[in-house]
Amino acid sequence: MYLPPDRIRLREPPRSVPSTRHASLGRTACLECHAPIADEWRQSYQFKSLTGPYWKDVRELRYLDLFDKVRKQCANCHAPANVLDLAPAAGDRADRPLGVECTPNLLREPSGIVAMARADEPELGVDCTSCHVGRRGIMGSGRLPAAEHATFEDARFRDPALASDALCGTCHRSTVEAWKKTKFPAAGITCLDCHMPRVDGPAVAGGPPRPRRSHRFPADKDETMLARAVNATLDVTPDRRARFRITNDRVGHYFPSGGNWLSVRLEARDEAGRLLAERVEVFGRDEALLLDFWPFNQDARIPAGERREILFSLPDGHGTVGAAVRYHDWMKAKRTIATFEVSY
């Protein structure tokens, strides 16, 4: 829902609150005892969610000041208080689901219920306490009463599909809703299978290796994951056109997702390697501060299960045609993730 500019001042401002704290363990105690998991987490953008390179730009461009003035709930997901205490209660409004769609648009009313931004140690981003500590105590996939601390069993950690919806979906709601519409839920493939894959490793410092989930949270900044996501071909048709096809059948949501972009550059060269013709197509979605609605913002992402085709007329003679697929993330980084070349 869009609001007229004079109404955005009436929004309730996001509040910073202290997190639910464990009775005897501080926030950093998790990092010391569970050092193997903490080492993985420090490689992730969960850890960098409030201090990474994108947020450096946000701070230097003074976007945070602007977002604060129009009541945008950014830090609520980037440095959240306890997600576990957010379970939807009976009587919650049907139009206020758990989780919001992340958008920088100033006029759009943020829908959904999200965690409060926390006041204590926000520089740790999304950390152990954000997801594992609630009013009941420390939560996990099983009850463990005889350790350094008691761990209470919570179904949201035991069932990957429930974890995807109730935990991941707290901040990544639009992506989770896109996943629900794909073939993956019926096949038992959840957010965790791609972004928290199973590994064998110790859970505590000096402990024995055991099966558990990785906390490195690989995503679009992971070169290997991006390369695996591309299912594309390049060939030459009988009528001398280059045909590039890309199918989104390996990603459990839009590809690309969020405010990221894919570009495909086709180049035709002669036998000496001279550039004769080129064409660029892009797939993505704008997230402008004001104009991210139709017709200004047209969604060109590739939905899961769909294919896109680019046809490119070739010049006379013989040579080669190449295609370079590049990923442009919203932090302005640009990477080539796949290349193709055929003769014509």
Secondary structure, DSSP 4 states (H G I P E B T S, - for coil): -B--GGGGGGSPPP-EEPPP--SS--TTHHHHHTHHHHHHHTTSTTTTTTTSHHHHHHHHTTHHHHHHHTT--SHHHHSBS-SGGGPPPTT--TTS-B-------SSBPPPSB-PPEESS-GGG-S-HHHHHEETTEEEESS-BTTSSS-EEE-HHHH-HHHHIIIIIHHH-HHHHHHHHTSSTTTTT--HHHHHS-EEEE-SSTTPPPEEEE-SS---TT-HHHHHHH-EEEEEE-TTSEEEEEEE--SSSS-BS-TT-EEEEEEEEEETT--EEEEEEEEEE----SS--STTTS----B-TT-EEEEEEEPPSS-EEEEEEEEEE-TTS-EEEEEEEEEE-
